[in-house]
Amino acid sequence: MEPLDIFAWLTKEEWLAILRIGLGLWWLESVRHKDLPGFLRGDSRGWVEGLVENHPIPAFAGILKATALRSERTWVITSWMVVLGEFAAGVSITFGILTFAGLILAAFLNLNYLLLAGLKDQGEQGQNLMMILIAVVLFVTGAGQVWGVDALIF
């Protein structure tokens, strides 16, 4: 009698689609768990300014100070862009709509979160690294082609 292969009931592509959907839901959860009214008002500015103050990568801190932290208005715009970016990445990856673009956006956001926290021991750094790794795997394998809108379009 052959050993039972519990994973044989789905193809590799279907397992990658499950991973893709999971990553997309992870992004949507990232939006859901925020204090959206406060976040969209720019309430997180003080926290980000604290991280940027003694940042181990001065060039990255300089970019943030010159762009996102330049004024209250630019910070609120940045906050909205973060939420909309996370939502767009989540919808794109979950439903397989323009999946490659969604995966690139997701990796870009995660990379910026990693850079923002710097080289400190931050609790969510493992999450960001894992999400980047999953996005790269899905990008390389073309995971939007199974159980996704991309399969219908392309």
N, CA, C and O atoms as a GROMACS GRO file, in nm:
protein
  616
    1MET      N    1   0.084  -0.119   0.000
    1MET     CA    2   0.000   0.000   0.000
    1MET      C    3   0.089   0.125   0.000
    1MET      O    4   0.183   0.136   0.078
    2GLU      N    5   0.057   0.218  -0.088
    2GLU     CA    6   0.134   0.342  -0.099
    2GLU      C    7   0.098   0.437   0.013
    2GLU      O    8  -0.016   0.437   0.061
    3PRO      N    9   0.194   0.520   0.056
    3PRO     CA   10   0.162   0.620   0.158
    3PRO      C   11   0.063   0.722   0.102
    3PRO      O   12   0.065   0.754  -0.017
    4LEU      N   13  -0.022   0.770   0.187
    4LEU     CA   14  -0.124   0.867   0.148
    4LEU      C   15  -0.061   1.005   0.133
    4LEU      O   16   0.002   1.055   0.226
    5ASP      N   17  -0.078   1.064   0.017
    5ASP     CA   18  -0.028   1.199  -0.007
    5ASP      C   19  -0.143   1.297   0.015
    5ASP      O   20  -0.230   1.312  -0.072
    6ILE      N   21  -0.144   1.361   0.131
    6ILE     CA   22  -0.257   1.447   0.164
    6ILE      C   23  -0.260   1.576   0.082
    6ILE      O   24  -0.361   1.647   0.082
    7PHE      N   25  -0.151   1.606   0.012
    7PHE     CA   26  -0.147   1.728  -0.067
    7PHE      C   27  -0.178   1.705  -0.214
    7PHE      O   28  -0.181   1.800  -0.292
    8ALA      N   29  -0.200   1.582  -0.254
    8ALA     CA   30  -0.219   1.550  -0.395
    8ALA      C   31  -0.356   1.593  -0.448
    8ALA      O   32  -0.377   1.593  -0.570
    9TRP      N   33  -0.448   1.630  -0.363
    9TRP     CA   34  -0.581   1.665  -0.410
    9TRP      C   35  -0.586   1.804  -0.474
    9TRP      O   36  -0.687   1.840  -0.534
   10LEU      N   37  -0.478   1.881  -0.461
   10LEU     CA   38  -0.467   2.009  -0.531
   10LEU      C   39  -0.336   2.011  -0.609
   10LEU      O   40  -0.238   1.948  -0.570
   11THR      N   41  -0.336   2.083  -0.720
   11THR     CA   42  -0.212   2.097  -0.798
   11THR      C   43  -0.122   2.200  -0.730
   11THR      O   44  -0.164   2.271  -0.639
   12LYS      N   45   0.002   2.206  -0.774
   12LYS     CA   46   0.095   2.307  -0.721
   12LYS      C   47   0.041   2.447  -0.745
   12LYS      O   48   0.052   2.534  -0.659
   13GLU      N   49  -0.016   2.468  -0.861
   13GLU     CA   50  -0.071   2.599  -0.895
   13GLU      C   51  -0.186   2.637  -0.803
   13GLU      O   52  -0.201   2.753  -0.764
   14GLU      N   53  -0.269   2.538  -0.767
   14GLU     CA   54  -0.381   2.566  -0.677
   14GLU      C   55  -0.332   2.595  -0.535
   14GLU      O   56  -0.389   2.678  -0.466
   15TRP      N   57  -0.225   2.526  -0.491
   15TRP     CA   58  -0.167   2.558  -0.360
   15TRP      C   59  -0.110   2.700  -0.361
   15TRP      O   60  -0.122   2.772  -0.262
   16LEU      N   61  -0.048   2.740  -0.471
   16LEU     CA   62   0.003   2.877  -0.482
   16LEU      C   63  -0.112   2.978  -0.482
   16LEU      O   64  -0.098   3.088  -0.428
   17ALA      N   65  -0.224   2.941  -0.542
   17ALA     CA   66  -0.341   3.029  -0.540
   17ALA      C   67  -0.392   3.046  -0.397
   17ALA      O   68  -0.432   3.156  -0.358
   18ILE      N   69  -0.390   2.940  -0.319
   18ILE     CA   70  -0.430   2.950  -0.178
   18ILE      C   71  -0.334   3.042  -0.103
   18ILE      O   72  -0.378   3.125  -0.022
   19LEU      N   73  -0.204   3.028  -0.129
   19LEU     CA   74  -0.105   3.117  -0.068
   19LEU      C   75  -0.130   3.261  -0.110
   19LEU      O   76  -0.120   3.352  -0.027
   20ARG      N   77  -0.162   3.283  -0.238
   20ARG     CA   78  -0.190   3.417  -0.289
   20ARG      C   79  -0.312   3.477  -0.220
   20ARG      O   80  -0.309   3.593  -0.178
   21ILE      N   81  -0.417   3.399  -0.208
   21ILE     CA   82  -0.539   3.449  -0.142
   21ILE      C   83  -0.510   3.481   0.004
   21ILE      O   84  -0.559   3.581   0.057
   22GLY      N   85  -0.432   3.396   0.069
   22GLY     CA   86  -0.395   3.422   0.209
   22GLY      C   87  -0.317   3.551   0.224
   22GLY      O   88  -0.343   3.628   0.317
   23LEU      N   89  -0.222   3.576   0.134
   23LEU     CA   90  -0.146   3.701   0.141
   23LEU      C   91  -0.237   3.821   0.118
   23LEU      O   92  -0.224   3.923   0.186
   24GLY      N   93  -0.328   3.810   0.022
   24GLY     CA   94  -0.422   3.919  -0.003
   24GLY      C   95  -0.509   3.949   0.117
   24GLY      O   96  -0.533   4.065   0.151
   25LEU      N   97  -0.558   3.844   0.182
   25LEU     CA   98  -0.639   3.863   0.303
   25LEU      C   99  -0.556   3.924   0.416
   25LEU      O  100  -0.607   4.002   0.495
   26TRP      N  101  -0.429   3.888   0.422
   26TRP     CA  102  -0.337   3.945   0.521
   26TRP      C  103  -0.328   4.097   0.501
   26TRP      O  104  -0.329   4.173   0.599
   27TRP      N  105  -0.321   4.141   0.376
   27TRP     CA  106  -0.317   4.284   0.347
   27TRP      C  107  -0.448   4.352   0.384
   27TRP      O  108  -0.449   4.462   0.440
   28LEU      N  109  -0.560   4.288   0.353
   28LEU     CA  110  -0.689   4.347   0.388
   28LEU      C  111  -0.706   4.355   0.539
   28LEU      O  112  -0.764   4.451   0.590
   29GLU      N  113  -0.654   4.256   0.611
   29GLU     CA  114  -0.657   4.261   0.758
   29GLU      C  115  -0.570   4.376   0.809
   29GLU      O  116  -0.602   4.437   0.911
   30SER      N  117  -0.462   4.403   0.740
   30SER     CA  118  -0.375   4.514   0.778
   30SER      C  119  -0.451   4.647   0.774
   30SER      O  120  -0.430   4.734   0.859
   31VAL      N  121  -0.538   4.662   0.677
   31VAL     CA  122  -0.622   4.783   0.669
   31VAL      C  123  -0.728   4.779   0.778
   31VAL      O  124  -0.752   4.879   0.844
   32ARG      N  125  -0.791   4.663   0.797
   32ARG     CA  126  -0.903   4.652   0.891
   32ARG      C  127  -0.861   4.679   1.035
   32ARG      O  128  -0.938   4.737   1.111
   33HIS      N  129  -0.742   4.638   1.072
   33HIS     CA  130  -0.706   4.652   1.214
   33HIS      C  131  -0.655   4.792   1.250
   33HIS      O  132  -0.628   4.818   1.368
   34LYS      N  133  -0.641   4.881   1.153
   34LYS     CA  134  -0.598   5.018   1.182
   34LYS      C  135  -0.713   5.097   1.244
   34LYS      O  136  -0.830   5.070   1.219
   35ASP      N  137  -0.677   5.196   1.325
   35ASP     CA  138  -0.773   5.295   1.369
   35ASP      C  139  -0.787   5.393   1.253
   35ASP      O  140  -0.722   5.498   1.249
   36LEU      N  141  -0.874   5.357   1.157
   36LEU     CA  142  -0.880   5.432   1.032
   36LEU      C  143  -0.908   5.582   1.050
   36LEU      O  144  -0.839   5.663   0.989
   37PRO      N  145  -1.007   5.621   1.131
   37PRO     CA  146  -1.029   5.766   1.144
   37PRO      C  147  -0.904   5.840   1.192
   37PRO      O  148  -0.869   5.945   1.139
   38GLY      N  149  -0.838   5.785   1.293
   38GLY     CA  150  -0.716   5.848   1.344
   38GLY      C  151  -0.602   5.842   1.246
   38GLY      O  152  -0.530   5.939   1.226
   39PHE      N  153  -0.585   5.726   1.184
   39PHE     CA  154  -0.475   5.708   1.088
   39PHE      C  155  -0.491   5.803   0.971
   39PHE      O  156  -0.393   5.864   0.927
   40LEU      N  157  -0.612   5.817   0.919
   40LEU     CA  158  -0.636   5.903   0.804
   40LEU      C  159  -0.630   6.052   0.839
   40LEU      O  160  -0.612   6.136   0.751
   41ARG      N  161  -0.645   6.084   0.968
   41ARG     CA  162  -0.625   6.222   1.014
   41ARG      C  163  -0.476   6.254   1.029
   41ARG      O  164  -0.438   6.371   1.039
   42GLY      N  165  -0.393   6.152   1.029
   42GLY     CA  166  -0.249   6.173   1.044
   42GLY      C  167  -0.200   6.156   1.185
   42GLY      O  168  -0.092   6.204   1.220
   43ASP      N  169  -0.278   6.087   1.270
   43ASP     CA  170  -0.241   6.071   1.411
   43ASP      C  171  -0.112   5.992   1.433
   43ASP      O  172  -0.054   6.000   1.541
   44SER      N  173  -0.067   5.918   1.334
   44SER     CA  174   0.054   5.836   1.352
   44SER      C  175   0.182   5.915   1.323
   44SER      O  176   0.292   5.859   1.327
   45ARG      N  177   0.169   6.042   1.296
   45ARG     CA  178   0.287   6.123   1.260
   45ARG      C  179   0.391   6.124   1.371
   45ARG      O  180   0.510   6.110   1.342
   46GLY      N  181   0.350   6.139   1.494
   46GLY     CA  182   0.445   6.143   1.606
   46GLY      C  183   0.526   6.015   1.617
   46GLY      O  184   0.645   6.018   1.645
   47TRP      N  185   0.459   5.903   1.595
   47TRP     CA  186   0.527   5.773   1.600
   47TRP      C  187   0.633   5.764   1.491
   47TRP      O  188   0.745   5.720   1.516
   48VAL      N  189   0.597   5.806   1.370
   48VAL     CA  190   0.692   5.800   1.258
   48VAL      C  191   0.806   5.899   1.281
   48VAL      O  192   0.922   5.866   1.252
   49GLU      N  193   0.776   6.018   1.332
   49GLU     CA  194   0.883   6.115   1.360
   49GLU      C  195   0.981   6.059   1.463
   49GLU      O  196   1.101   6.084   1.454
   50GLY      N  197   0.929   5.985   1.560
   50GLY     CA  198   1.017   5.922   1.659
   50GLY      C  199   1.109   5.819   1.597
   50GLY      O  200   1.226   5.809   1.634
   51LEU      N  201   1.058   5.742   1.502
   51LEU     CA  202   1.141   5.643   1.433
   51LEU      C  203   1.245   5.710   1.344
   51LEU      O  204   1.357   5.660   1.331
   52VAL      N  205   1.208   5.821   1.283
   52VAL     CA  206   1.297   5.889   1.189
   52VAL      C  207   1.406   5.967   1.262
   52VAL      O  208   1.514   5.989   1.207
   53GLU      N  209   1.378   6.010   1.385
   53GLU     CA  210   1.470   6.098   1.458
   53GLU      C  211   1.614   6.048   1.461
   53GLU      O  212   1.705   6.121   1.423
   54ASN      N  213   1.636   5.926   1.504
   54ASN     CA  214   1.771   5.870   1.510
   54ASN      C  215   1.780   5.748   1.420
   54ASN      O  216   1.829   5.642   1.460
   55HIS      N  217   1.733   5.762   1.299
   55HIS     CA  218   1.726   5.649   1.207
   55HIS      C  219   1.865   5.603   1.167
   55HIS      O  220   1.953   5.685   1.141
   56PRO      N  221   1.887   5.470   1.162
   56PRO     CA  222   2.019   5.419   1.125
   56PRO      C  223   2.056   5.440   0.978
   56PRO      O  224   2.173   5.426   0.941
   57ILE      N  225   1.958   5.474   0.896
   57ILE     CA  226   1.986   5.501   0.754
   57ILE      C  227   1.949   5.647   0.727
   57ILE      O  228   1.835   5.676   0.693
   58PRO      N  229   2.044   5.738   0.742
   58PRO     CA  230   2.014   5.881   0.730
   58PRO      C  231   1.950   5.920   0.596
   58PRO      O  232   1.867   6.010   0.592
   59ALA      N  233   1.988   5.854   0.488
   59ALA     CA  234   1.931   5.888   0.358
   59ALA      C  235   1.780   5.860   0.355
   59ALA      O  236   1.703   5.940   0.302
   60PHE      N  237   1.739   5.748   0.413
   60PHE     CA  238   1.596   5.716   0.416
   60PHE      C  239   1.522   5.815   0.505
   60PHE      O  240   1.413   5.861   0.469
   61ALA      N  241   1.580   5.849   0.620
   61ALA     CA  242   1.518   5.948   0.708
   61ALA      C  243   1.506   6.083   0.637
   61ALA      O  244   1.405   6.151   0.651
   62GLY      N  245   1.608   6.120   0.561
   62GLY     CA  246   1.603   6.245   0.487
   62GLY      C  247   1.493   6.248   0.383
   62GLY      O  248   1.427   6.349   0.364
   63ILE      N  249   1.474   6.135   0.315
   63ILE     CA  250   1.366   6.126   0.215
   63ILE      C  251   1.231   6.143   0.283
   63ILE      O  252   1.145   6.216   0.233
   64LEU      N  253   1.212   6.077   0.396
   64LEU     CA  254   1.084   6.090   0.467
   64LEU      C  255   1.060   6.232   0.516
   64LEU      O  256   0.949   6.285   0.504
   65LYS      N  257   1.164   6.295   0.571
   65LYS     CA  258   1.150   6.432   0.620
   65LYS      C  259   1.120   6.529   0.506
   65LYS      O  260   1.043   6.624   0.523
   66ALA      N  261   1.179   6.505   0.390
   66ALA     CA  262   1.160   6.596   0.276
   66ALA      C  263   1.028   6.574   0.203
   66ALA      O  264   0.982   6.662   0.130
   67THR      N  265   0.968   6.459   0.223
   67THR     CA  266   0.843   6.430   0.150
   67THR      C  267   0.726   6.414   0.247
   67THR      O  268   0.649   6.508   0.266
   68ALA      N  269   0.713   6.299   0.306
   68ALA     CA  270   0.595   6.267   0.387
   68ALA      C  271   0.582   6.354   0.511
   68ALA      O  272   0.471   6.393   0.547
   69LEU      N  273   0.692   6.385   0.577
   69LEU     CA  274   0.687   6.461   0.702
   69LEU      C  275   0.708   6.610   0.682
   69LEU      O  276   0.726   6.683   0.780
   70ARG      N  277   0.707   6.656   0.559
   70ARG     CA  278   0.734   6.797   0.530
   70ARG      C  279   0.630   6.890   0.595
   70ARG      O  280   0.666   6.995   0.648
   71SER      N  281   0.504   6.851   0.590
   71SER     CA  282   0.398   6.933   0.650
   71SER      C  283   0.286   6.841   0.695
   71SER      O  284   0.284   6.722   0.666
   72GLU      N  285   0.192   6.899   0.766
   72GLU     CA  286   0.077   6.821   0.811
   72GLU      C  287  -0.002   6.768   0.691
   72GLU      O  288  -0.049   6.654   0.692
   73ARG      N  289  -0.015   6.852   0.590
   73ARG     CA  290  -0.091   6.812   0.470
   73ARG      C  291  -0.024   6.694   0.399
   73ARG      O  292  -0.092   6.598   0.361
   74THR      N  293   0.107   6.700   0.381
   74THR     CA  294   0.175   6.589   0.312
   74THR      C  295   0.168   6.462   0.395
   74THR      O  296   0.164   6.352   0.340
   75TRP      N  297   0.167   6.475   0.529
   75TRP     CA  298   0.156   6.355   0.611
   75TRP      C  299   0.018   6.292   0.597
   75TRP      O  300   0.007   6.170   0.589
   76VAL      N  301  -0.087   6.373   0.595
   76VAL     CA  302  -0.223   6.319   0.578
   76VAL      C  303  -0.235   6.252   0.441
   76VAL      O  304  -0.294   6.145   0.430
   77ILE      N  305  -0.180   6.314   0.339
   77ILE     CA  306  -0.182   6.253   0.205
   77ILE      C  307  -0.109   6.119   0.207
   77ILE      O  308  -0.156   6.021   0.150
   78THR      N  309   0.007   6.115   0.273
   78THR     CA  310   0.083   5.991   0.285
   78THR      C  311   0.003   5.884   0.358
   78THR      O  312   0.004   5.768   0.318
   79SER      N  313  -0.066   5.923   0.465
   79SER     CA  314  -0.148   5.828   0.540
   79SER      C  315  -0.257   5.768   0.452
   79SER      O  316  -0.281   5.647   0.455
   80TRP      N  317  -0.322   5.852   0.373
   80TRP     CA  318  -0.424   5.804   0.281
   80TRP      C  319  -0.363   5.711   0.176
   80TRP      O  320  -0.422   5.608   0.142
   81MET      N  321  -0.245   5.746   0.126
   81MET     CA  322  -0.179   5.662   0.025
   81MET      C  323  -0.143   5.525   0.082
   81MET      O  324  -0.154   5.424   0.012
   82VAL      N  325  -0.102   5.521   0.208
   82VAL     CA  326  -0.069   5.393   0.272
   82VAL      C  327  -0.194   5.306   0.280
   82VAL      O  328  -0.190   5.189   0.241
   83VAL      N  329  -0.304   5.362   0.329
   83VAL     CA  330  -0.427   5.284   0.343
   83VAL      C  331  -0.479   5.239   0.207
   83VAL      O  332  -0.515   5.123   0.190
   84LEU      N  333  -0.481   5.329   0.111
   84LEU     CA  334  -0.528   5.292  -0.023
   84LEU      C  335  -0.435   5.190  -0.088
   84LEU      O  336  -0.481   5.100  -0.158
   85GLY      N  337  -0.305   5.204  -0.066
   85GLY     CA  338  -0.210   5.107  -0.120
   85GLY      C  339  -0.228   4.969  -0.060
   85GLY      O  340  -0.226   4.869  -0.132
   86GLU      N  341  -0.245   4.963   0.072
   86GLU     CA  342  -0.268   4.834   0.136
   86GLU      C  343  -0.398   4.771   0.088
   86GLU      O  344  -0.404   4.650   0.064
   87PHE      N  345  -0.503   4.853   0.075
   87PHE     CA  346  -0.631   4.801   0.028
   87PHE      C  347  -0.621   4.752  -0.116
   87PHE      O  348  -0.670   4.645  -0.150
   88ALA      N  349  -0.556   4.832  -0.202
   88ALA     CA  350  -0.540   4.793  -0.343
   88ALA      C  351  -0.459   4.665  -0.355
   88ALA      O  352  -0.493   4.576  -0.434
   89ALA      N  353  -0.351   4.654  -0.278
   89ALA     CA  354  -0.269   4.532  -0.281
   89ALA      C  355  -0.353   4.413  -0.235
   89ALA      O  356  -0.347   4.306  -0.296
   90GLY      N  357  -0.430   4.431  -0.128
   90GLY     CA  358  -0.512   4.322  -0.076
   90GLY      C  359  -0.616   4.274  -0.176
   90GLY      O  360  -0.631   4.154  -0.197
   91VAL      N  361  -0.688   4.366  -0.237
   91VAL     CA  362  -0.790   4.329  -0.335
   91VAL      C  363  -0.726   4.265  -0.458
   91VAL      O  364  -0.772   4.162  -0.507
   92SER      N  365  -0.619   4.325  -0.507
   92SER     CA  366  -0.550   4.274  -0.625
   92SER      C  367  -0.501   4.131  -0.604
   92SER      O  368  -0.521   4.044  -0.689
   93ILE      N  369  -0.435   4.108  -0.492
   93ILE     CA  370  -0.376   3.977  -0.465
   93ILE      C  371  -0.485   3.874  -0.432
   93ILE      O  372  -0.478   3.761  -0.479
   94THR      N  373  -0.583   3.912  -0.353
   94THR     CA  374  -0.688   3.818  -0.314
   94THR      C  375  -0.766   3.768  -0.435
   94THR      O  376  -0.788   3.648  -0.450
   95PHE      N  377  -0.807   3.860  -0.521
   95PHE     CA  378  -0.891   3.823  -0.634
   95PHE      C  379  -0.813   3.795  -0.762
   95PHE      O  380  -0.871   3.760  -0.865
   96GLY      N  381  -0.682   3.811  -0.757
   96GLY     CA  382  -0.600   3.784  -0.875
   96GLY      C  383  -0.625   3.882  -0.987
   96GLY      O  384  -0.626   3.845  -1.104
   97ILE      N  385  -0.646   4.009  -0.951
   97ILE     CA  386  -0.669   4.115  -1.049
   97ILE      C  387  -0.540   4.195  -1.063
   97ILE      O  388  -0.495   4.258  -0.968
   98LEU      N  389  -0.479   4.192  -1.182
   98LEU     CA  390  -0.349   4.257  -1.201
   98LEU      C  391  -0.254   4.215  -1.089
   98LEU      O  392  -0.194   4.299  -1.021
   99THR      N  393  -0.242   4.086  -1.072
   99THR     CA  394  -0.170   4.028  -0.959
   99THR      C  395  -0.025   4.075  -0.952
   99THR      O  396   0.024   4.106  -0.843
  100PHE      N  397   0.044   4.080  -1.065
  100PHE     CA  398   0.184   4.122  -1.062
  100PHE      C  399   0.198   4.263  -1.007
  100PHE      O  400   0.288   4.290  -0.927
  101ALA      N  401   0.112   4.354  -1.050
  101ALA     CA  402   0.116   4.491  -0.999
  101ALA      C  403   0.087   4.494  -0.850
  101ALA      O  404   0.153   4.566  -0.775
  102GLY      N  405  -0.011   4.415  -0.806
  102GLY     CA  406  -0.043   4.408  -0.663
  102GLY      C  407   0.072   4.353  -0.580
  102GLY      O  408   0.098   4.400  -0.470
  103LEU      N  409   0.141   4.252  -0.634
  103LEU     CA  410   0.255   4.194  -0.563
  103LEU      C  411   0.372   4.292  -0.555
  103LEU      O  412   0.441   4.299  -0.453
  104ILE      N  413   0.395   4.368  -0.662
  104ILE     CA  414   0.501   4.469  -0.659
  104ILE      C  415   0.468   4.577  -0.557
  104ILE      O  416   0.554   4.619  -0.480
  105LEU      N  417   0.343   4.622  -0.556
  105LEU     CA  418   0.299   4.722  -0.458
  105LEU      C  419   0.315   4.668  -0.316
  105LEU      O  420   0.364   4.739  -0.228
  106ALA      N  421   0.275   4.544  -0.294
  106ALA     CA  422   0.286   4.484  -0.161
  106ALA      C  423   0.431   4.477  -0.115
  106ALA      O  424   0.463   4.512  -0.002
  107ALA      N  425   0.520   4.432  -0.203
  107ALA     CA  426   0.662   4.423  -0.167
  107ALA      C  427   0.720   4.562  -0.140
  107ALA      O  428   0.801   4.579  -0.049
  108PHE      N  429   0.678   4.661  -0.219
  108PHE     CA  430   0.724   4.799  -0.198
  108PHE      C  431   0.680   4.850  -0.061
  108PHE      O  432   0.760   4.909   0.012
  109LEU      N  433   0.554   4.829  -0.026
  109LEU     CA  434   0.505   4.872   0.105
  109LEU      C  435   0.581   4.803   0.217
  109LEU      O  436   0.625   4.868   0.312
  110ASN      N  437   0.596   4.670   0.208
  110ASN     CA  438   0.667   4.597   0.312
  110ASN      C  439   0.812   4.642   0.324
  110ASN      O  440   0.863   4.654   0.435
  111LEU      N  441   0.877   4.666   0.213
  111LEU     CA  442   1.015   4.712   0.217
  111LEU      C  443   1.025   4.848   0.287
  111LEU      O  444   1.118   4.871   0.364
  112ASN      N  445   0.930   4.936   0.260
  112ASN     CA  446   0.930   5.066   0.327
  112ASN      C  447   0.902   5.052   0.476
  112ASN      O  448   0.960   5.126   0.556
  113TYR      N  449   0.815   4.959   0.515
  113TYR     CA  450   0.790   4.937   0.658
  113TYR      C  451   0.917   4.886   0.725
  113TYR      O  452   0.948   4.927   0.837
  114LEU      N  453   0.990   4.797   0.658
  114LEU     CA  454   1.117   4.748   0.711
  114LEU      C  455   1.218   4.861   0.726
  114LEU      O  456   1.283   4.874   0.829
  115LEU      N  457   1.230   4.942   0.622
  115LEU     CA  458   1.325   5.054   0.627
  115LEU      C  459   1.286   5.156   0.733
  115LEU      O  460   1.374   5.212   0.799
  116LEU      N  461   1.157   5.180   0.750
  116LEU     CA  462   1.112   5.276   0.850
  116LEU      C  463   1.151   5.232   0.990
  116LEU      O  464   1.197   5.313   1.071
  117ALA      N  465   1.133   5.105   1.019
  117ALA     CA  466   1.166   5.055   1.153
  117ALA      C  467   1.317   5.047   1.173
  117ALA      O  468   1.364   5.039   1.287
  118GLY      N  469   1.393   5.050   1.066
  118GLY     CA  470   1.538   5.046   1.078
  118GLY      C  471   1.585   4.907   1.118
  118GLY      O  472   1.516   4.808   1.096
  119LEU      N  473   1.702   4.903   1.176
  119LEU     CA  474   1.763   4.776   1.213
  119LEU      C  475   1.733   4.738   1.356
  119LEU      O  476   1.797   4.649   1.412
  120LYS      N  477   1.636   4.805   1.417
  120LYS     CA  478   1.598   4.776   1.555
  120LYS      C  479   1.522   4.645   1.561
  120LYS      O  480   1.474   4.593   1.460
  121ASP      N  481   1.511   4.592   1.681
  121ASP     CA  482   1.433   4.470   1.702
  121ASP      C  483   1.286   4.509   1.714
  121ASP      O  484   1.238   4.540   1.823
  122GLN      N  485   1.217   4.508   1.603
  122GLN     CA  486   1.076   4.545   1.600
  122GLN      C  487   0.990   4.420   1.588
  122GLN      O  488   1.026   4.328   1.514
  123GLY      N  489   0.880   4.416   1.658
  123GLY     CA  490   0.796   4.297   1.660
  123GLY      C  491   0.741   4.255   1.526
  123GLY      O  492   0.728   4.135   1.500
  124GLU      N  493   0.709   4.350   1.440
  124GLU     CA  494   0.645   4.313   1.313
  124GLU      C  495   0.743   4.294   1.199
  124GLU      O  496   0.701   4.274   1.085
  125GLN      N  497   0.872   4.298   1.226
  125GLN     CA  498   0.967   4.283   1.116
  125GLN      C  499   0.960   4.145   1.054
  125GLN      O  500   0.978   4.130   0.933
  126GLY      N  501   0.935   4.043   1.136
  126GLY     CA  502   0.918   3.908   1.081
  126GLY      C  503   0.801   3.902   0.986
  126GLY      O  504   0.807   3.834   0.883
  127GLN      N  505   0.695   3.972   1.020
  127GLN     CA  506   0.577   3.976   0.933
  127GLN      C  507   0.612   4.040   0.799
  127GLN      O  508   0.575   3.987   0.694
  128ASN      N  509   0.683   4.151   0.801
  128ASN     CA  510   0.719   4.218   0.676
  128ASN      C  511   0.811   4.132   0.591
  128ASN      O  512   0.794   4.124   0.470
  129LEU      N  513   0.908   4.068   0.654
  129LEU     CA  514   0.998   3.981   0.579
  129LEU      C  515   0.922   3.864   0.518
  129LEU      O  516   0.946   3.828   0.402
  130MET      N  517   0.831   3.805   0.594
  130MET     CA  518   0.754   3.692   0.544
  130MET      C  519   0.664   3.734   0.427
  130MET      O  520   0.652   3.661   0.329
  131MET      N  521   0.603   3.851   0.438
  131MET     CA  522   0.516   3.898   0.331
  131MET      C  523   0.595   3.928   0.204
  131MET      O  524   0.547   3.904   0.094
  132ILE      N  525   0.717   3.981   0.218
  132ILE     CA  526   0.802   4.004   0.101
  132ILE      C  527   0.839   3.872   0.037
  132ILE      O  528   0.833   3.858  -0.085
  133LEU      N  529   0.878   3.774   0.118
  133LEU     CA  530   0.915   3.642   0.066
  133LEU      C  531   0.799   3.579  -0.011
  133LEU      O  532   0.818   3.526  -0.120
  134ILE      N  533   0.679   3.583   0.048
  134ILE     CA  534   0.562   3.526  -0.019
  134ILE      C  535   0.534   3.600  -0.150
  134ILE      O  536   0.504   3.538  -0.252
  135ALA      N  537   0.543   3.734  -0.147
  135ALA     CA  538   0.518   3.812  -0.269
  135ALA      C  539   0.617   3.775  -0.379
  135ALA      O  540   0.579   3.764  -0.495
  136VAL      N  541   0.743   3.757  -0.343
  136VAL     CA  542   0.844   3.719  -0.443
  136VAL      C  543   0.814   3.581  -0.500
  136VAL      O  544   0.821   3.562  -0.622
  137VAL      N  545   0.779   3.486  -0.414
  137VAL     CA  546   0.746   3.351  -0.461
  137VAL      C  547   0.626   3.356  -0.556
  137VAL      O  548   0.628   3.294  -0.662
  138LEU      N  549   0.523   3.429  -0.518
  138LEU     CA  550   0.404   3.438  -0.602
  138LEU      C  551   0.434   3.510  -0.734
  138LEU      O  552   0.381   3.473  -0.838
  139PHE      N  553   0.517   3.611  -0.728
  139PHE     CA  554   0.554   3.685  -0.849
  139PHE      C  555   0.629   3.594  -0.947
  139PHE      O  556   0.599   3.591  -1.066
  140VAL      N  557   0.726   3.522  -0.895
  140VAL     CA  558   0.809   3.436  -0.980
  140VAL      C  559   0.728   3.321  -1.040
  140VAL      O  560   0.754   3.280  -1.153
  141THR      N  561   0.631   3.270  -0.965
  141THR     CA  562   0.554   3.154  -1.012
  141THR      C  563   0.430   3.193  -1.092
  141THR      O  564   0.363   3.105  -1.145
  142GLY      N  565   0.399   3.322  -1.102
  142GLY     CA  566   0.282   3.364  -1.179
  142GLY      C  567   0.152   3.316  -1.118
  142GLY      O  568   0.065   3.264  -1.187
  143ALA      N  569   0.139   3.334  -0.987
  143ALA     CA  570   0.028   3.275  -0.914
  143ALA      C  571  -0.109   3.339  -0.939
  143ALA      O  572  -0.207   3.295  -0.880
  144GLY      N  573  -0.119   3.439  -1.023
  144GLY     CA  574  -0.249   3.499  -1.051
  144GLY      C  575  -0.329   3.424  -1.156
  144GLY      O  576  -0.444   3.458  -1.182
  145GLN      N  577  -0.269   3.323  -1.216
  145GLN     CA  578  -0.333   3.253  -1.327
  145GLN      C  579  -0.432   3.145  -1.283
  145GLN      O  580  -0.505   3.092  -1.367
  146VAL      N  581  -0.436   3.110  -1.157
  146VAL     CA  582  -0.530   3.009  -1.108
  146VAL      C  583  -0.623   3.076  -1.008
  146VAL      O  584  -0.578   3.147  -0.918
  147TRP      N  585  -0.750   3.054  -1.024
  147TRP     CA  586  -0.853   3.109  -0.936
  147TRP      C  587  -0.842   3.261  -0.925
  147TRP      O  588  -0.860   3.317  -0.817
  148GLY      N  589  -0.814   3.327  -1.034
  148GLY     CA  590  -0.803   3.472  -1.032
  148GLY      C  591  -0.858   3.533  -1.159
  148GLY      O  592  -0.872   3.466  -1.262
  149VAL      N  593  -0.890   3.661  -1.151
  149VAL     CA  594  -0.943   3.733  -1.266
  149VAL      C  595  -0.838   3.740  -1.378
  149VAL      O  596  -0.873   3.742  -1.496
  150ASP      N  597  -0.710   3.742  -1.342
  150ASP     CA  598  -0.604   3.745  -1.444
  150ASP      C  599  -0.617   3.628  -1.541
  150ASP      O  600  -0.589   3.643  -1.660
  151ALA      N  601  -0.660   3.513  -1.492
  151ALA     CA  602  -0.674   3.395  -1.579
  151ALA      C  603  -0.782   3.419  -1.685
  151ALA      O  604  -0.774   3.365  -1.795
  152LEU      N  605  -0.882   3.499  -1.652
  152LEU     CA  606  -0.989   3.529  -1.747
  152LEU      C  607  -0.948   3.637  -1.846
  152LEU      O  608  -0.992   3.637  -1.961
  153ILE      N  609  -0.863   3.729  -1.802
  153ILE     CA  610  -0.824   3.842  -1.886
  153ILE      C  611  -0.707   3.808  -1.977
  153ILE      O  612  -0.709   3.838  -2.096
  154PHE      N  613  -0.606   3.744  -1.920
  154PHE     CA  614  -0.482   3.720  -1.995
  154PHE      C  615  -0.481   3.579  -2.043
  154PHE      O  616  -0.386   3.537  -2.109
   0.00000   0.00000   0.00000
